[in-house]
Amino acid sequence: MKVAFKIGDRIELTHSKSATGQKLSERKFGSQLLDFDGVRTAKIAMPILESRVIPLEVGDDYELCFFTNSGLYQCRARIRRRYSENNMHVMEVLFLTELTKYQRRKFYRLDCMFPVKYRLLSDMELQLRERIQADKWETEEEKDQCMAALEEIPKDWKEGTISDLSGGGLRFHGKDQLERGAVVEVMLPLSLKSGIVPLTFFARVIACMNYEGSRIAFEVRGEFINIEDAEREIVVKYVFEEQRRRLRKEW
């Protein structure tokens, strides 16, 4: 097998076949490559979800997506056995297909819970930001006026609670109903090994659900827009650092 990954690379697992005919899991699981024999057998960390180790069924098939320095790669693998090694929960998997370049970007979602601030962008602010992004001006004065108008727009920040996060977007809960297609600015304080990294993103609302009678009120799902690659990598790094931290806690 052509190898593009290395020991320690992050892995996302998607359930593709049950050995016993059970319903396929809709969740995606995070893992890490621990060892590889250079042919078709690898050791990977058992996934964890909500601070609990998930013992995936022996004999089931999964699509494995490797996050490598040269991009995303995928193959199909079968779980051969589960065991503990040096106080670690390990799975041995057999690669069933060749490793291929993964063209579509997909991101592992981390279940989490921490405060977040968000605000809804008005139509006027969206128009101003679109003009600034297009960067087409008749005069410098016109540009300065547009920038000044953007600065004068009041920012009404609301408190919310994030419930899951990925390199592609987030889900959070708040007291306001947001329309599908609306754009929000979100402030995320991410706790990395290097310290707290405060980031601000724009996200487009793709769904908003009401929970009647709940103090949470509304659950909002959004996808990041106009996000820089470096910023996205910080989010992905946080997700997998937190995943590994939870695994070590379980061990």
Sequence and secondary structure as in RCSB ss.txt:
>XXXX:A:sequence
MKVAFKIGDRIELTHSKSATGQKLSERKFGSQLLDFDGVRTAKIAMPILESRVIPLEVGDDYELCFFTNSGLYQC
RARIRRRYSENNMHVMEVLFLTELTKYQRRKFYRLDCMFPVKYRLLSDMELQLRERIQADKWETEEEKDQCMAAL
EEIPKDWKEGTISDLSGGGLRFHGKDQLERGAVVEVMLPLSLKSGIVPLTFFARVIACMNYEGSRIAFEVRGEFI
NIEDAEREIVVKYVFEEQRRRLRKEW
>XXXX:A:secstr
      TT EEEEEEEE TT       EEEEEEEEE SSSEEEEE  EETTEE    TT EEEEEEEETTEEEEE
EEEEEEEEEETTEEEEEEEE S  EE  S     EEEEEEEEEEE  HHHHHHHHHHHHT  S HHHHHHHHHHH
HHS    EEEEEEEE SSEEEEEESS   TT EEEEEEEEEETTEEEEEEEEEEEEEEEE TT SS EEEEEEEE
S  HHHHHHHHHHHHHHHHHHHHHH 
